[in-house]
């Protein structure tokens, strides 16, 4: 079995971080936020092919993602207010 290192952030810590996260520019039409612990990206919940919820978000932890992915979020959140 491969070694898997999980993030040290708890669900409660991520929830608190998300609540104070600042909006960034969208990535692929999805809202993005930057918190102190992680970036967050809007996620959609589907029932078959029909979206049933659009108010959810997934945490994107820098230590759990590739440098390329992290750079995309850094670029979306650099400086300016979202458009």
C-alpha positions in Angstrom: 0.0 0.0 0.0 1.4 3.4 -0.9 2.3 6.0 1.7 -0.5 8.6 1.9 0.0 11.7 3.9 -3.2 13.5 4.9 -3.4 17.2 5.6 -3.2 18.2 9.2 -6.2 20.5 8.9 -9.4 19.3 10.5 -12.8 19.8 9.0 -13.7 22.3 11.7 -10.5 24.3 10.9 -11.3 24.3 7.2 -14.9 25.4 7.8 -13.7 28.3 10.0 -11.1 29.2 7.4 -13.7 29.1 4.6 -16.0 31.4 6.5 -13.3 34.1 6.5 -11.9 33.4 3.0 -11.8 36.2 0.4 -13.2 35.9 -3.1 -10.8 35.5 -6.0 -11.2 35.4 -9.8 -13.1 32.4 -11.1 -11.4 29.3 -12.5 -13.3 27.5 -15.3 -16.5 29.4 -14.4 -16.3 28.3 -10.7 -16.1 30.7 -7.8 -12.8 30.6 -5.9 -11.8 31.8 -2.4 -8.5 32.1 -0.6 -8.3 31.3 3.1 -5.3 31.2 5.5 -5.2 27.4 5.3 -6.4 26.5 1.9 -8.0 27.7 -1.4 -11.6 26.8 -2.0 -13.4 26.2 -5.3 -17.1 26.0 -5.9 -18.4 22.5 -6.3 -21.6 21.3 -7.8 -23.8 18.4 -6.6 -25.6 16.5 -9.3 -28.6 14.2 -9.4 -27.7 12.4 -12.6 -27.0 15.1 -15.1 -29.0 17.8 -13.2 -27.2 20.1 -10.8 -29.1 20.2 -7.5 -26.8 22.4 -5.5 -24.2 25.0 -6.4 -23.4 26.4 -2.9 -20.8 23.9 -1.9 -17.0 24.2 -2.0 -14.0 21.9 -2.0 -10.8 22.7 -0.1 -7.7 22.8 -2.2 -4.8 22.4 0.2 -1.4 23.4 -1.3 0.4 20.5 0.3 -2.0 18.0 -1.3 -1.8 19.4 -4.8 0.7 19.8 -7.6 2.7 22.9 -8.1 0.8 23.6 -11.3 -2.6 23.4 -9.5 -1.4 25.6 -6.7 -0.1 28.2 -9.2 -3.5 28.3 -10.9 -5.1 29.2 -7.6 -2.3 31.7 -6.7 -2.8 33.4 -10.0 -6.6 33.6 -9.5 -6.1 35.1 -6.1 -3.3 37.5 -6.8 -4.0 41.1 -6.1 -7.2 42.2 -7.7 -10.8 41.8 -6.7 -12.8 39.2 -8.6 -14.5 40.2 -11.8 
